[in-house]
Amino acid sequence: QRLADRLLCTALAGNPASQELAGTLYFQGRARKGNVLPRDTSRARHMLMAAANRGRHLAMQRLAELELADGHPYEAALWTHVAYVIHGNPPTSTLPLRRRIDALVSPDARLDADVLHKVASIREAMEAN
């Protein structure tokens, strides 16, 4: 529990790696062995969004999973496309997720524009650090 408290303190202080891990743990909940944090998609989204907006690759992938699970395929597509533009080809382990998202959301001008805007914002945040 003390380790989780320390993690949350550093996450709330703005550490993107801690935000990514805390968001992942909130998303997985106590179903993950050894995790003391409860499943809380609202907190998971908040932490993962903060980390993803600072360029954290895993946070982008987890956020896509969370958005798809919550019935938001457009947002899931946005994060998978942003991750691809910033980090390149995704790991093969994420291909099933990408296929499910691509079956629900076809790329279009709106998605392309949203991706470019988000990428520019993230790159600016990454350069500021």
C-alpha positions in Angstrom: 0.0 0.0 0.0 2.9 2.4 0.8 4.3 1.8 -2.7 0.9 2.6 -4.3 0.7 5.8 -2.2 4.2 6.8 -3.3 3.3 6.1 -6.9 0.1 8.2 -6.7 2.0 11.1 -5.1 4.5 11.2 -7.9 1.7 10.8 -10.5 -0.2 13.7 -9.0 3.0 15.7 -9.0 3.2 15.3 -12.7 5.6 12.5 -13.4 4.5 11.0 -16.7 5.9 7.5 -16.1 4.1 7.4 -12.7 0.9 8.7 -14.4 1.2 5.9 -17.0 1.7 3.2 -14.4 -1.0 4.5 -12.0 -3.5 4.8 -14.9 -2.7 1.3 -16.0 -3.2 0.0 -12.5 -6.5 1.8 -12.1 -7.6 0.4 -15.4 -6.8 -3.2 -14.5 -7.9 -2.9 -10.9 -7.4 -5.6 -8.3 -7.9 -8.3 -11.0 -4.1 -7.8 -11.6 -2.2 -9.9 -9.1 -0.6 -7.7 -6.5 -2.5 -4.5 -7.4 -3.9 -2.7 -4.5 -5.7 0.0 -6.5 -9.4 -0.6 -7.4 -10.6 -0.6 -10.9 -11.6 3.0 -11.6 -12.0 4.0 -15.2 -12.4 7.7 -14.4 -9.1 7.9 -12.5 -7.5 5.6 -15.1 -8.6 7.9 -17.9 -7.3 11.0 -16.1 -3.9 9.5 -15.4 -3.5 7.9 -18.8 -4.6 11.1 -20.6 -2.0 13.1 -18.6 0.8 10.7 -19.5 -0.3 10.2 -23.1 -0.4 14.0 -23.6 3.3 14.0 -22.6 4.2 11.3 -25.2 4.0 8.1 -23.2 3.5 5.3 -25.6 2.0 2.7 -23.3 -0.4 5.3 -22.0 -1.7 5.9 -25.5 -2.3 2.2 -26.0 -4.0 1.8 -22.7 -6.1 4.8 -23.3 -7.2 3.4 -26.6 -8.2 0.1 -24.8 -10.1 2.1 -22.2 -11.9 4.2 -24.7 -12.9 1.2 -26.8 -14.1 -0.6 -23.7 -16.2 2.4 -22.7 -17.8 2.6 -26.1 -15.8 5.5 -27.6 -14.3 4.0 -30.7 -13.4 7.4 -32.3 -11.3 8.3 -29.3 -9.7 4.9 -29.3 -8.8 5.4 -33.0 -7.5 8.8 -32.3 -5.0 7.4 -29.7 -3.9 4.5 -31.9 -3.2 6.9 -34.8 -1.4 9.4 -32.6 0.8 6.6 -31.1 1.6 5.5 -34.7 2.6 9.0 -35.8 4.8 9.6 -32.8 6.2 6.2 -32.1 6.0 4.3 -35.4 4.8 0.8 -35.9 2.9 -0.6 -32.9 4.0 -3.8 -31.1 2.4 -6.9 -32.7 0.6 -7.5 -29.3 -1.6 -4.4 -30.1 -2.7 -5.6 -33.5 -6.0 -7.3 -32.3 -6.9 -4.0 -30.7 -6.1 -2.0 -33.8 -8.1 -4.3 -35.9 -11.2 -4.0 -33.7 -10.9 -0.2 -33.7 -10.3 0.0 -37.5 -13.4 -2.1 -38.0 -15.5 0.5 -36.2 -13.8 3.7 -37.3 -12.8 4.5 -40.9 -10.0 7.2 -41.2 -11.4 10.4 -42.6 -10.5 14.1 -42.8 -11.8 14.8 -39.3 -9.7 12.0 -37.7 -6.7 13.1 -39.7 -7.0 16.7 -38.5 -7.6 15.6 -34.9 -4.5 13.4 -35.0 -2.3 16.2 -36.5 -3.6 18.6 -33.8 -3.0 16.1 -31.0 0.5 15.2 -32.3 1.5 18.8 -32.5 0.3 19.4 -28.9 2.1 16.3 -27.6 5.4 17.1 -29.4 5.3 20.6 -28.0 4.8 19.2 -24.5 7.7 16.7 -25.1 10.0 19.4 -26.2 9.2 21.5 -23.2 10.5 18.8 -20.9 
